[in-house]
Amino acid sequence: MRLLKIAGLLILLAFAIAFPLLFPNPAITTVAVFTLMFAAAATAWNIFSGYTGYIALGHAVFFGTGAYTLAIMCQDWHIPAGYAPFYLLPLVGLVAAIIAIPLGIIALRTRRHTFIVITIAFFFIFQLMAYNLRGLTNGSAGIELPIPTWSGDFYNDPFYYVTLAVLLLALVVSWWVRNSKYGLGLLAIRDDEDRALGLGVKTGPSKLTAFVISAFFVGILGGVYAYFIEVGIYPAVVFDPLYDIAIALMSFMGGIGTLSGPIIGALILEPTQQYFTLAYGENGWYLVVYGAMFLVIILLLPRGIVPTISERWARWQASRRNTPEEVVVAVASGSAVAASQETQPMVERNEGAKEVNL
Amino acid sequence: MNIIVEAIITGILTGGVYALMSSGLTLIFGVMEIINIAIGALVILGGYLSYVLQQYLHLDLFVGLLITMPAMFLLGLAIEWAFIRPLKRDRVMFSILVTFAIALIIEGVLSQIFGTNYVQLHAWYVTASVDIGGFYLAYIYIFGFLLSVVLLTGLYLLLYHTKLGQSVRASMQNRTAAALIGIDVERVSLITFGIGVALTAAGGMAFGATNSFNPDSAYDLISRLLVIIILGGMGSLRGALIASLFMLVVEDVTAVVWSPVWSSTVFFILLVVVLLVRPQGIFGQLEGRKQ
């Protein structure tokens, strides 16, 4: 089973690497680059929000900061077009991470809905600053970045591989966090913060570290995006409230707090969104469809795809192994788990499936 | 000095309108423990409804409220019944996501119908102004403020002098206990949500007459309203009123003594500063572990 899993992952990885060769059509690779960007952003968002249960709706702050950092660096240091801007990306991520430290210290003093609202407020502060700090950001006129020197069918490929690398790195970090003692502390915070503190989890530094890690990756993605779109960056484009909600939605759809959930959510939602934009243009209906999709996901699959499927799978396995009576018990305990979840916020969503197995 | 007094007066008058909109938001939070992000879009929808009634039926803005407020009340009931009631777990978080989706749908429909050009409501009291000790103020600021006073007084009477109001306040204090003593909490939630949304119709009219707006204005509005109710303390009506007046006065004064460009930023920075001192807001209670 384990071997099968590793083989499956390797095949997926090989497919992801070979994708631009299999589908060289630029229209397709463009969608692929955007999809990977969102998959990586949702994965990074999940490292903080998914594991700690603190829902941040202001990650566009780091996205926009990353985009502006790269643009300003290219402008002030006269970085030539070509691969040079890519080498600056770690630095860009670092700037976003450093900005995340004071924001995190302030926002993480609060909890639940107040935290959500503070992150939204931070988003608007940064958007307003991008408009108003003209000396730094050039206001609503935006900043031009150097235009990549390569072109034609090959144009998307370097961006594709850079984004894929960021995604893999974010995924490795996410996996490590999920399986480390540190990550266990984060999950404890999600389940019951006060008790976690009482049991010796350093809740403050833990939350802040996760916040900064996710900001680092989202900042890098902002840099990649700024270089990728060719037309220069503007406050409303890189500080976009829809970005905040999009990565949260993708994570929710796939399954918040799981490793693969955010990626699956991004793989489904981003191509759909790109398709609608291409087919109908960025008009009102596109927002209507996006909102409606959002409602359907939350009302029908509130726990996300991955936890729902893994629980069904576990029940099915149990029903194959056990005698009929035990099945009844297993299913009953499953529903008891589901019922107990109603009283505790966010507890053991994906662990519920394992309990059915016992 | 004169301009500062002027800014304070305009701040108080517009603050009254914001108090109207934010009281709906905080009332809904108090009773239902949900945050209705769609309120910004609903205010804009209310503004457009008034716009349509005025353009095509030539109704006076204030008379039009007799139609738009009941209509928005019904819309509120429908939203609560269809999308909020099914949420069982983790209501605060899911309600934010669901109402954000509703806001997107409203924004999409509005921009499809009306486009993204800015519109403003017109009436004689929007253009005519009155002389107050040396400066001129459009009548609509005063009328809008009076409208807010009337509606908020009505809300106060409803909450403190009717049976329904008692149920609402009981549900605000303790939802479970209210249900245990026989209050139909679901029905109270439904009506509260409807009232909150109906108030946005009036708020939207006053907002649309004093500002030009387009479907995109919802983001700006919701962020301000959220700041106001967080600052006042979530679920506290008194806090929402005081925070509205305070914030709008601060914003208008900043605009004249420093720069209009930075007035909104000051608005948000004030929130951060206050929360550093009092994370629960001015009139809120500490949120910690649920007992």
Interface residues (C-beta under 8 A of the other chain):
Chain A: I55 L57 I106 R109 T110 R111 R112 H113 T114 I116 V117 I118 I120 A121 F122 F124 I125 L128 M129 Y131 N132 D192 E193 D194 P241 I245 A248 L249 F252 N283 G284 W285 Y286 L287 V288 V289 Y290 G291 A292 F294 L295 I298 L299 P302 Q341 E342 P345 M346
Chain B: F29 I35 F83 P86 L87 K88 R89 D90 V92 M93 F94 I96 L97 V98 F100 A101 I102 A103 L104 I105 E107 G108 V109 L110 S111 Q112 I113 P215 Y219 S223 L226 V227 I230 M234 V261 W262 S264 T265 F268 I269 L271 V272 L275 L276 P279 Q280 G281 E287 G288 R289
